[in-house]
Every structure is written in C-alpha cells, then in structure tokens.
C-alpha cells in the first residue's frame, strides 16, 4: 500500500460507490419500501467512520500491519454491503 492518503481515498470511493448503488436501486424501485436500503446507507456511513478513525489512530505499534488490516476490513465489509444491496427485493 502506498500511503495513508491512498487508503483514505479507497475507503471514500468504495463506500461512496456502495451508497450510490443504493440510491440507484431506490430510484429504480420507487414502488418498494426503502427501510432496508436506508439501513444499508446508514451501515456504510458507520463503516466509513469506523475505518477512518482506525486510519487516524496515532498509537499503532506496527503501522504496515495496521493499515493492511484496515484494507482487509474495508474489503470484507464492502463485500457484505454489496451482498445486502443484491438481496434487496
């Protein structure tokens, strides 16, 4: 991984794209209830806040391992959110 700035951009892009996908789904399915889709947006925002807080943590012993773990967590949580979007009926 190149640097912290790139990791922050990745977090922003991935979760921003997930939120955008939910908005597209809502726009395409105006006849359906949006409680589940709004919950996905809320979860994406919470995930963003958690990951950025971890990136900004100053008291980290092994920075490389710390950032690699954050990147892995972003991938895992991002995939879970995408799965939820795909299951919206």
Biopython code that builds the backbone (N, CA, C, O; Angstrom):
import numpy as np
from Bio.PDB.StructureBuilder import StructureBuilder

atoms = [
    (1, "UNK", "N", (0.846, -1.169, 0.000)),
    (1, "UNK", "CA", (0.000, 0.000, 0.000)),
    (1, "UNK", "C", (0.893, 1.235, 0.000)),
    (1, "UNK", "O", (1.902, 1.290, 0.703)),
    (2, "UNK", "N", (0.511, 2.205, -0.786)),
    (2, "UNK", "CA", (1.358, 3.372, -0.991)),
    (2, "UNK", "C", (1.407, 4.271, 0.240)),
    (2, "UNK", "O", (2.482, 4.508, 0.792)),
    (3, "UNK", "N", (0.263, 4.768, 0.668)),
    (3, "UNK", "CA", (0.289, 5.643, 1.829)),
    (3, "UNK", "C", (-1.102, 5.788, 2.438)),
    (3, "UNK", "O", (-2.083, 5.242, 1.935)),
    (4, "UNK", "N", (-1.156, 6.531, 3.526)),
    (4, "UNK", "CA", (-2.403, 6.721, 4.265)),
    (4, "UNK", "C", (-3.425, 7.467, 3.415)),
    (4, "UNK", "O", (-4.616, 7.160, 3.458)),
    (5, "UNK", "N", (-2.968, 8.431, 2.654)),
    (5, "UNK", "CA", (-3.888, 9.210, 1.816)),
    (5, "UNK", "C", (-4.607, 8.303, 0.816)),
    (5, "UNK", "O", (-5.808, 8.453, 0.594)),
    (6, "UNK", "N", (-3.880, 7.369, 0.216)),
    (6, "UNK", "CA", (-4.499, 6.442, -0.730)),
    (6, "UNK", "C", (-5.512, 5.533, -0.037)),
    (6, "UNK", "O", (-6.569, 5.236, -0.595)),
    (7, "UNK", "N", (-5.193, 5.098, 1.165)),
    (7, "UNK", "CA", (-6.126, 4.258, 1.912)),
    (7, "UNK", "C", (-7.407, 5.031, 2.216)),
    (7, "UNK", "O", (-8.505, 4.490, 2.081)),
    (8, "UNK", "N", (-7.274, 6.280, 2.621)),
    (8, "UNK", "CA", (-8.453, 7.107, 2.883)),
    (8, "UNK", "C", (-9.278, 7.293, 1.612)),
    (8, "UNK", "O", (-10.507, 7.267, 1.661)),
    (9, "UNK", "N", (-8.614, 7.479, 0.489)),
    (9, "UNK", "CA", (-9.334, 7.617, -0.787)),
    (9, "UNK", "C", (-10.064, 6.328, -1.127)),
    (9, "UNK", "O", (-11.209, 6.362, -1.578)),
    (10, "UNK", "N", (-9.406, 5.187, -0.912)),
    (10, "UNK", "CA", (-10.046, 3.901, -1.188)),
    (10, "UNK", "C", (-11.299, 3.726, -0.333)),
    (10, "UNK", "O", (-12.338, 3.296, -0.834)),
    (11, "UNK", "N", (-11.206, 4.054, 0.941)),
    (11, "UNK", "CA", (-12.354, 3.954, 1.837)),
    (11, "UNK", "C", (-13.482, 4.838, 1.313)),
    (11, "UNK", "O", (-14.632, 4.407, 1.231)),
    (12, "UNK", "N", (-13.148, 6.057, 0.965)),
    (12, "UNK", "CA", (-14.145, 7.012, 0.483)),
    (12, "UNK", "C", (-14.795, 6.525, -0.813)),
    (12, "UNK", "O", (-16.018, 6.570, -0.946)),
    (13, "UNK", "N", (-13.992, 6.063, -1.759)),
    (13, "UNK", "CA", (-14.521, 5.621, -3.048)),
    (13, "UNK", "C", (-15.396, 4.376, -2.916)),
    (13, "UNK", "O", (-16.495, 4.320, -3.468)),
    (14, "UNK", "N", (-14.908, 3.391, -2.190)),
    (14, "UNK", "CA", (-15.651, 2.131, -2.072)),
    (14, "UNK", "C", (-16.999, 2.360, -1.400)),
    (14, "UNK", "O", (-18.033, 1.932, -1.915)),
    (15, "UNK", "N", (-16.992, 3.028, -0.263)),
    (15, "UNK", "CA", (-18.246, 3.226, 0.460)),
    (15, "UNK", "C", (-19.139, 4.234, -0.252)),
    (15, "UNK", "O", (-20.363, 4.118, -0.199)),
    (16, "UNK", "N", (-18.548, 5.215, -0.912)),
    (16, "UNK", "CA", (-19.334, 6.162, -1.705)),
    (16, "UNK", "C", (-20.030, 5.470, -2.862)),
    (16, "UNK", "O", (-21.187, 5.768, -3.160)),
    (17, "UNK", "N", (-19.338, 4.547, -3.516)),
    (17, "UNK", "CA", (-19.941, 3.796, -4.615)),
    (17, "UNK", "C", (-21.075, 2.898, -4.114)),
    (17, "UNK", "O", (-22.080, 2.720, -4.803)),
    (18, "UNK", "N", (-20.914, 2.340, -2.928)),
    (18, "UNK", "CA", (-21.969, 1.498, -2.352)),
    (18, "UNK", "C", (-23.213, 2.338, -2.064)),
    (18, "UNK", "O", (-24.331, 1.920, -2.364)),
    (19, "UNK", "N", (-23.019, 3.513, -1.488)),
    (19, "UNK", "CA", (-24.150, 4.402, -1.209)),
    (19, "UNK", "C", (-24.819, 4.817, -2.520)),
    (19, "UNK", "O", (-26.046, 4.857, -2.609)),
    (20, "UNK", "N", (-24.019, 5.120, -3.522)),
    (20, "UNK", "CA", (-24.570, 5.496, -4.824)),
    (20, "UNK", "C", (-25.383, 4.349, -5.426)),
    (20, "UNK", "O", (-26.432, 4.586, -6.025)),
    (21, "UNK", "N", (-24.914, 3.118, -5.274)),
    (21, "UNK", "CA", (-25.652, 1.959, -5.783)),
    (21, "UNK", "C", (-27.003, 1.815, -5.082)),
    (21, "UNK", "O", (-27.992, 1.432, -5.708)),
    (22, "UNK", "N", (-27.042, 2.116, -3.805)),
    (22, "UNK", "CA", (-28.313, 2.059, -3.075)),
    (22, "UNK", "C", (-29.261, 3.129, -3.603)),
    (22, "UNK", "O", (-30.448, 2.865, -3.792)),
    (23, "UNK", "N", (-28.752, 4.328, -3.841)),
    (23, "UNK", "CA", (-29.601, 5.388, -4.386)),
    (23, "UNK", "C", (-30.138, 5.013, -5.762)),
    (23, "UNK", "O", (-31.293, 5.302, -6.075)),
    (24, "UNK", "N", (-29.324, 4.381, -6.575)),
    (24, "UNK", "CA", (-29.773, 3.939, -7.902)),
    (24, "UNK", "C", (-30.873, 2.898, -7.746)),
    (24, "UNK", "O", (-31.871, 2.939, -8.465)),
    (25, "UNK", "N", (-30.700, 1.971, -6.817)),
    (25, "UNK", "CA", (-31.725, 0.965, -6.567)),
    (25, "UNK", "C", (-33.019, 1.624, -6.123)),
    (25, "UNK", "O", (-34.093, 1.276, -6.614)),
    (26, "UNK", "N", (-32.929, 2.580, -5.192)),
    (26, "UNK", "CA", (-34.128, 3.269, -4.723)),
    (26, "UNK", "C", (-34.822, 4.015, -5.860)),
    (26, "UNK", "O", (-36.050, 4.014, -5.952)),
    (27, "UNK", "N", (-34.046, 4.642, -6.710)),
    (27, "UNK", "CA", (-34.605, 5.376, -7.836)),
    (27, "UNK", "C", (-35.285, 4.435, -8.838)),
    (27, "UNK", "O", (-36.299, 4.784, -9.441)),
    (28, "UNK", "N", (-34.722, 3.260, -9.001)),
    (28, "UNK", "CA", (-35.267, 2.281, -9.942)),
    (28, "UNK", "C", (-36.458, 1.522, -9.376)),
    (28, "UNK", "O", (-37.244, 0.945, -10.128)),
    (29, "UNK", "N", (-36.594, 1.519, -8.067)),
    (29, "UNK", "CA", (-37.654, 0.760, -7.398)),
    (29, "UNK", "C", (-38.477, 1.678, -6.498)),
    (29, "UNK", "O", (-38.561, 1.460, -5.289)),
    (30, "UNK", "N", (-39.073, 2.685, -7.080)),
    (30, "UNK", "CA", (-39.812, 3.671, -6.279)),
    (30, "UNK", "C", (-41.039, 3.082, -5.612)),
    (30, "UNK", "O", (-41.561, 3.670, -4.665)),
    (31, "UNK", "N", (-41.512, 1.942, -6.078)),
    (31, "UNK", "CA", (-42.695, 1.317, -5.503)),
    (31, "UNK", "C", (-42.381, 0.454, -4.281)),
    (31, "UNK", "O", (-43.301, -0.040, -3.629)),
    (32, "UNK", "N", (-41.124, 0.266, -3.966)),
    (32, "UNK", "CA", (-40.734, -0.624, -2.860)),
    (32, "UNK", "C", (-40.350, 0.169, -1.620)),
    (32, "UNK", "O", (-39.976, 1.340, -1.697)),
    (33, "UNK", "N", (-40.450, -0.495, -0.478)),
    (33, "UNK", "CA", (-40.101, 0.117, 0.805)),
    (33, "UNK", "C", (-38.593, 0.345, 0.882)),
    (33, "UNK", "O", (-37.808, -0.510, 0.472)),
    (34, "UNK", "N", (-38.197, 1.495, 1.405)),
    (34, "UNK", "CA", (-36.774, 1.850, 1.432)),
    (34, "UNK", "C", (-36.140, 1.682, 2.813)),
    (34, "UNK", "O", (-35.014, 2.135, 3.017)),
    (35, "UNK", "N", (-36.819, 1.054, 3.756)),
    (35, "UNK", "CA", (-36.235, 0.903, 5.097)),
    (35, "UNK", "C", (-34.942, 0.096, 5.068)),
    (35, "UNK", "O", (-33.964, 0.464, 5.719)),
    (36, "UNK", "N", (-34.933, -1.009, 4.310)),
    (36, "UNK", "CA", (-33.719, -1.844, 4.242)),
    (36, "UNK", "C", (-32.597, -1.108, 3.519)),
    (36, "UNK", "O", (-31.439, -1.167, 3.935)),
    (37, "UNK", "N", (-32.941, -0.417, 2.439)),
    (37, "UNK", "CA", (-31.902, 0.294, 1.687)),
    (37, "UNK", "C", (-31.333, 1.454, 2.504)),
    (37, "UNK", "O", (-30.133, 1.719, 2.449)),
    (38, "UNK", "N", (-32.176, 2.136, 3.249)),
    (38, "UNK", "CA", (-31.681, 3.213, 4.115)),
    (38, "UNK", "C", (-30.787, 2.658, 5.213)),
    (38, "UNK", "O", (-29.832, 3.312, 5.633)),
    (39, "UNK", "N", (-31.096, 1.453, 5.676)),
    (39, "UNK", "CA", (-30.252, 0.790, 6.669)),
    (39, "UNK", "C", (-28.867, 0.475, 6.106)),
    (39, "UNK", "O", (-27.868, 0.561, 6.820)),
    (40, "UNK", "N", (-28.812, 0.111, 4.829)),
    (40, "UNK", "CA", (-27.523, -0.157, 4.182)),
    (40, "UNK", "C", (-26.704, 1.131, 4.102)),
    (40, "UNK", "O", (-25.496, 1.118, 4.335)),
    (41, "UNK", "N", (-27.365, 2.239, 3.772)),
    (41, "UNK", "CA", (-26.665, 3.530, 3.716)),
    (41, "UNK", "C", (-26.123, 3.893, 5.091)),
    (41, "UNK", "O", (-24.977, 4.322, 5.220)),
    (42, "UNK", "N", (-26.957, 3.717, 6.127)),
    (42, "UNK", "CA", (-26.504, 4.007, 7.493)),
    (42, "UNK", "C", (-25.317, 3.136, 7.877)),
    (42, "UNK", "O", (-24.371, 3.612, 8.506)),
    (43, "UNK", "N", (-25.365, 1.867, 7.502)),
    (43, "UNK", "CA", (-24.267, 0.945, 7.814)),
    (43, "UNK", "C", (-22.989, 1.344, 7.082)),
    (43, "UNK", "O", (-21.895, 1.243, 7.638)),
    (44, "UNK", "N", (-23.126, 1.800, 5.832)),
    (44, "UNK", "CA", (-21.964, 2.251, 5.068)),
    (44, "UNK", "C", (-21.333, 3.477, 5.717)),
    (44, "UNK", "O", (-20.109, 3.589, 5.779)),
    (45, "UNK", "N", (-22.159, 4.387, 6.196)),
    (45, "UNK", "CA", (-21.641, 5.593, 6.857)),
    (45, "UNK", "C", (-20.941, 5.230, 8.160)),
    (45, "UNK", "O", (-19.880, 5.773, 8.469)),
    (46, "UNK", "N", (-21.530, 4.315, 8.923)),
    (46, "UNK", "CA", (-20.896, 3.865, 10.167)),
    (46, "UNK", "C", (-19.556, 3.193, 9.877)),
    (46, "UNK", "O", (-18.574, 3.420, 10.584)),
    (47, "UNK", "N", (-19.522, 2.371, 8.842)),
    (47, "UNK", "CA", (-18.283, 1.698, 8.447)),
    (47, "UNK", "C", (-17.222, 2.722, 8.067)),
    (47, "UNK", "O", (-16.063, 2.599, 8.461)),
    (48, "UNK", "N", (-17.623, 3.733, 7.299)),
    (48, "UNK", "CA", (-16.703, 4.807, 6.911)),
    (48, "UNK", "C", (-16.107, 5.462, 8.154)),
    (48, "UNK", "O", (-14.891, 5.625, 8.254)),
    (49, "UNK", "N", (-16.965, 5.835, 9.098)),
    (49, "UNK", "CA", (-16.493, 6.497, 10.318)),
    (49, "UNK", "C", (-15.527, 5.614, 11.105)),
    (49, "UNK", "O", (-14.502, 6.089, 11.592)),
    (50, "UNK", "N", (-15.857, 4.330, 11.227)),
    (50, "UNK", "CA", (-15.001, 3.401, 11.966)),
    (50, "UNK", "C", (-13.629, 3.261, 11.307)),
    (50, "UNK", "O", (-12.600, 3.323, 11.979)),
    (51, "UNK", "N", (-13.623, 3.074, 9.993)),
    (51, "UNK", "CA", (-12.358, 2.849, 9.288)),
    (51, "UNK", "C", (-11.486, 4.103, 9.285)),
    (51, "UNK", "O", (-10.271, 4.007, 9.457)),
    (52, "UNK", "N", (-12.080, 5.260, 9.095)),
    (52, "UNK", "CA", (-11.302, 6.500, 9.125)),
    (52, "UNK", "C", (-10.725, 6.726, 10.522)),
    (52, "UNK", "O", (-9.588, 7.179, 10.655)),
    (53, "UNK", "N", (-11.492, 6.415, 11.555)),
    (53, "UNK", "CA", (-10.973, 6.549, 12.923)),
    (53, "UNK", "C", (-9.772, 5.625, 13.128)),
    (53, "UNK", "O", (-8.797, 6.009, 13.773)),
    (54, "UNK", "N", (-9.840, 4.410, 12.581)),
    (54, "UNK", "CA", (-8.719, 3.479, 12.704)),
    (54, "UNK", "C", (-7.503, 3.975, 11.923)),
    (54, "UNK", "O", (-6.371, 3.835, 12.386)),
    (55, "UNK", "N", (-7.730, 4.555, 10.740)),
    (55, "UNK", "CA", (-6.619, 5.094, 9.946)),
    (55, "UNK", "C", (-5.941, 6.230, 10.696)),
    (55, "UNK", "O", (-4.717, 6.352, 10.667)),
    (56, "UNK", "N", (-6.727, 7.056, 11.365)),
    (56, "UNK", "CA", (-6.190, 8.226, 12.062)),
    (56, "UNK", "C", (-5.599, 7.916, 13.435)),
    (56, "UNK", "O", (-5.061, 8.810, 14.089)),
    (57, "UNK", "N", (-5.691, 6.664, 13.879)),
    (57, "UNK", "CA", (-5.132, 6.285, 15.182)),
    (57, "UNK", "C", (-3.620, 6.509, 15.179)),
    (57, "UNK", "O", (-2.921, 6.084, 14.259)),
    (58, "UNK", "N", (-3.138, 7.164, 16.195)),
    (58, "UNK", "CA", (-1.717, 7.526, 16.264)),
    (58, "UNK", "C", (-0.861, 6.509, 17.017)),
    (58, "UNK", "O", (0.328, 6.367, 16.731)),
    (59, "UNK", "N", (-1.456, 5.805, 17.971)),
    (59, "UNK", "CA", (-0.675, 4.904, 18.824)),
    (59, "UNK", "C", (-0.712, 3.477, 18.285)),
    (59, "UNK", "O", (-1.282, 2.580, 18.907)),
    (60, "UNK", "N", (-0.092, 3.280, 17.117)),
    (60, "UNK", "CA", (-0.062, 1.977, 16.457)),
    (60, "UNK", "C", (1.373, 1.461, 16.487)),
    (60, "UNK", "O", (2.306, 2.179, 16.125)),
    (61, "UNK", "N", (1.546, 0.201, 16.924)),
    (61, "UNK", "CA", (2.895, -0.352, 17.014)),
    (61, "UNK", "C", (3.468, -0.693, 15.641)),
    (61, "UNK", "O", (4.575, -0.268, 15.311)),
    (62, "UNK", "N", (2.733, -1.446, 14.850)),
    (62, "UNK", "CA", (3.199, -1.850, 13.527)),
    (62, "UNK", "C", (2.264, -1.231, 12.494)),
    (62, "UNK", "O", (1.198, -1.774, 12.202)),
    (63, "UNK", "N", (2.668, -0.104, 11.951)),
    (63, "UNK", "CA", (1.802, 0.657, 11.050)),
    (63, "UNK", "C", (1.445, -0.128, 9.793)),
    (63, "UNK", "O", (0.297, -0.093, 9.351)),
    (64, "UNK", "N", (2.394, -0.821, 9.223)),
    (64, "UNK", "CA", (2.146, -1.553, 7.985)),
    (64, "UNK", "C", (1.071, -2.623, 8.191)),
    (64, "UNK", "O", (0.148, -2.744, 7.386)),
    (65, "UNK", "N", (1.195, -3.384, 9.257)),
    (65, "UNK", "CA", (0.206, -4.421, 9.560)),
    (65, "UNK", "C", (-1.152, -3.803, 9.890)),
    (65, "UNK", "O", (-2.193, -4.339, 9.512)),
    (66, "UNK", "N", (-1.134, -2.688, 10.586)),
    (66, "UNK", "CA", (-2.362, -1.987, 10.964)),
    (66, "UNK", "C", (-3.133, -1.554, 9.714)),
    (66, "UNK", "O", (-4.337, -1.790, 9.610)),
    (67, "UNK", "N", (-2.441, -0.926, 8.776)),
    (67, "UNK", "CA", (-3.097, -0.442, 7.567)),
    (67, "UNK", "C", (-3.531, -1.588, 6.660)),
    (67, "UNK", "O", (-4.547, -1.485, 5.972)),
    (68, "UNK", "N", (-2.772, -2.672, 6.657)),
    (68, "UNK", "CA", (-3.151, -3.839, 5.874)),
    (68, "UNK", "C", (-4.432, -4.453, 6.440)),
    (68, "UNK", "O", (-5.297, -4.900, 5.687)),
    (69, "UNK", "N", (-4.548, -4.473, 7.759)),
    (69, "UNK", "CA", (-5.760, -4.983, 8.406)),
    (69, "UNK", "C", (-6.967, -4.102, 8.078)),
    (69, "UNK", "O", (-8.064, -4.609, 7.844)),
    (70, "UNK", "N", (-6.762, -2.793, 8.061)),
    (70, "UNK", "CA", (-7.850, -1.869, 7.717)),
    (70, "UNK", "C", (-8.292, -2.107, 6.277)),
    (70, "UNK", "O", (-9.488, -2.123, 5.988)),
    (71, "UNK", "N", (-7.345, -2.288, 5.389)),
    (71, "UNK", "CA", (-7.664, -2.551, 3.987)),
    (71, "UNK", "C", (-8.466, -3.849, 3.843)),
    (71, "UNK", "O", (-9.416, -3.915, 3.062)),
    (72, "UNK", "N", (-8.086, -4.858, 4.585)),
    (72, "UNK", "CA", (-8.824, -6.120, 4.579)),
    (72, "UNK", "C", (-10.229, -5.967, 5.136)),
    (72, "UNK", "O", (-11.182, -6.552, 4.620)),
    (73, "UNK", "N", (-10.347, -5.183, 6.182)),
    (73, "UNK", "CA", (-11.662, -4.927, 6.777)),
    (73, "UNK", "C", (-12.562, -4.169, 5.804)),
    (73, "UNK", "O", (-13.759, -4.440, 5.717)),
    (74, "UNK", "N", (-11.981, -3.218, 5.074)),
    (74, "UNK", "CA", (-12.738, -2.481, 4.061)),
    (74, "UNK", "C", (-13.275, -3.447, 3.007)),
    (74, "UNK", "O", (-14.437, -3.359, 2.609)),
    (75, "UNK", "N", (-12.431, -4.356, 2.564)),
    (75, "UNK", "CA", (-12.850, -5.322, 1.550)),
    (75, "UNK", "C", (-13.966, -6.226, 2.070)),
    (75, "UNK", "O", (-14.949, -6.468, 1.370)),
    (76, "UNK", "N", (-13.818, -6.718, 3.283)),
    (76, "UNK", "CA", (-14.812, -7.617, 3.871)),
    (76, "UNK", "C", (-16.150, -6.914, 4.065)),
    (76, "UNK", "O", (-17.195, -7.424, 3.660)),
    (77, "UNK", "N", (-16.109, -5.740, 4.688)),
    (77, "UNK", "CA", (-17.359, -5.027, 4.952)),
    (77, "UNK", "C", (-17.984, -4.508, 3.661)),
    (77, "UNK", "O", (-19.209, -4.471, 3.537)),
    (78, "UNK", "N", (-17.166, -4.114, 2.714)),
    (78, "UNK", "CA", (-17.685, -3.661, 1.430)),
    (78, "UNK", "C", (-18.420, -4.770, 0.701)),
    (78, "UNK", "O", (-19.497, -4.550, 0.149)),
    (79, "UNK", "N", (-17.839, -5.964, 0.700)),
    (79, "UNK", "CA", (-18.492, -7.111, 0.053)),
    (79, "UNK", "C", (-19.807, -7.445, 0.752)),
    (79, "UNK", "O", (-20.793, -7.776, 0.094)),
    (80, "UNK", "N", (-19.826, -7.362, 2.077)),
    (80, "UNK", "CA", (-21.053, -7.649, 2.823)),
    (80, "UNK", "C", (-22.155, -6.652, 2.462)),
    (80, "UNK", "O", (-23.315, -7.033, 2.304)),
    (81, "UNK", "N", (-21.790, -5.383, 2.332)),
    (81, "UNK", "CA", (-22.780, -4.367, 1.962)),
    (81, "UNK", "C", (-23.278, -4.586, 0.531)),
    (81, "UNK", "O", (-24.465, -4.413, 0.255)),
    (82, "UNK", "N", (-22.389, -4.959, -0.363)),
    (82, "UNK", "CA", (-22.790, -5.229, -1.745)),
    (82, "UNK", "C", (-23.741, -6.422, -1.793)),
    (82, "UNK", "O", (-24.706, -6.413, -2.556)),
    (83, "UNK", "N", (-23.475, -7.447, -0.983)),
    (83, "UNK", "CA", (-24.373, -8.601, -0.914)),
    (83, "UNK", "C", (-25.762, -8.171, -0.448)),
    (83, "UNK", "O", (-26.770, -8.657, -0.961)),
    (84, "UNK", "N", (-25.814, -7.259, 0.523)),
    (84, "UNK", "CA", (-27.101, -6.765, 1.015)),
    (84, "UNK", "C", (-27.848, -6.006, -0.072)),
    (84, "UNK", "O", (-29.067, -6.122, -0.196)),
    (85, "UNK", "N", (-27.107, -5.226, -0.860)),
    (85, "UNK", "CA", (-27.745, -4.489, -1.965)),
    (85, "UNK", "C", (-28.322, -5.479, -2.973)),
    (85, "UNK", "O", (-29.434, -5.293, -3.467)),
    (86, "UNK", "N", (-27.568, -6.524, -3.274)),
    (86, "UNK", "CA", (-28.023, -7.523, -4.247)),
    (86, "UNK", "C", (-29.251, -8.281, -3.770)),
    (86, "UNK", "O", (-30.024, -8.784, -4.585)),
    (87, "UNK", "N", (-29.439, -8.367, -2.452)),
    (87, "UNK", "CA", (-30.584, -9.099, -1.899)),
    (87, "UNK", "C", (-31.828, -8.218, -1.763)),
    (87, "UNK", "O", (-32.906, -8.717, -1.441)),
    (88, "UNK", "N", (-31.688, -6.928, -2.004)),
    (88, "UNK", "CA", (-32.873, -6.068, -1.928)),
    (88, "UNK", "C", (-33.879, -6.527, -2.967)),
    (88, "UNK", "O", (-33.531, -6.772, -4.122)),
    (89, "UNK", "N", (-35.122, -6.641, -2.548)),
    (89, "UNK", "CA", (-36.105, -7.196, -3.449)),
    (89, "UNK", "C", (-36.949, -6.186, -4.065)),
    (89, "UNK", "O", (-37.832, -6.518, -4.856)),
]
sb = StructureBuilder()
sb.init_structure("model")
sb.init_model(0)
sb.init_chain("A")
sb.init_seg("    ")
for serial, (resi, resn, name, xyz) in enumerate(atoms, 1):
    if name == "N":
        sb.init_residue(resn, " ", resi, " ")
    sb.init_atom(name, np.array(xyz, "f"), 0.0, 1.0, " ", f" {name:<3s}", serial, name[0])
structure = sb.get_structure()
